[in-house]
Amino acid sequence: MRVVVADLGLGNLRSVERAVARAAALRGPHVSMAVSGDASEFRAADLLVFPGQGAFRDGANSLRTEAGRAIAAHVASGKPFFGICLGLQLLFQSSDEAQGAEGLGVFAGEVRRLGGDALSAVGARKVPHMGWNRVAVSPGSPLAHVNEEYMYFVHSYAAVPEDRSIVCATASYGASITAAVHRSNILAVQFHPEKSQGAGARVLVDVLAWAEGTLSR
């Protein structure tokens, strides 16, 4: 299985690269990994990992490049896609962070500001939400092995899907926050598995196992 970590200039990918490489080594020699910003590499990937930190507008602009269009084509092809942080948010239509900027629109819904109208129950808690939070994972999710584990979050915005059935994990921060989404060939997390120590390492191994199962169907 060929795993490609997409590098579109959306944050330092070294920790993601190292964490995915360790997970790939645990899965076995049939799993190879590369980090690339090349559209041809995205088209050749079996599993595309799309991490990102920073502004939604920058991410949205990156999707309008040849490489971004290759990411959209990968998602549409039915091959497995795994998003991390901004890589989850860009699956949605829009964000409070960047009015007028368009995400991939794979899922209906918006990315809303923590403490804003849609997530007002966050209340006076510190924003950005930064630190360790327990995640509640839905039974049958590809991430079920890490139910009730603590994951590391760094974000000021969270996805509010129109279809709540795609939410496969939540975290409580005053409001119930979307921690992961899953549908068909798409899996994405708001937290950072590469910064979540042992639990995060298990997430990445489970992601690779899920991807292999998706490809075999």
KARA-V852235 format. One line per field, one symbol per residue. phi: phi as a letter, one per 40 degrees, with the letter a starting at -180 (. if undefined). psi: psi as a letter, one per 30 degrees, with the letter a starting at -180 (. if undefined). burial: # if it has 24 or more other C-alpha atoms within 12 Angstrom, else .. A space follows every 50 residues. Layout:
BEGIN
phi->???
psi->???
burial->???
END
This chain:
BEGIN
phi->.cbbccbbgbhcccccdcccccccccchccbbaababcdcccccccbbbb cibhcccccccccccdccccccccdccgccbbbbfccccccccaadcadg cbccgcbchbcbccgcdcbcccgcccbccbicbcbbbcdgcdbdcbdgcc bcbaabbacbcccccccbabbbagccbcbabaafcbbabccbccbbfccc ccdcccccccccccccc
psi->kjkkjkjgghlkgeeeeeeeeeeeeeelffklklklgkeeeeffkekkkj lklakeeeeeeffgleeeeeeeeeeffflkkjkkcffeefflelkffikf kkafgekkllklkkfaefhffebglkkljjakkkkjkkkflfgffgkglk lkkjlflkkikejfffjfklkkidljkjfklkkcgkkkkeljefggbeee eeeeeeeeeeeeeeff.
burial->##########..#..##.######..#...#########.########## #############...#########..#####################.. ###############..##..#......#..#######..#######.## ###########....########.######################..## ############.#...
END
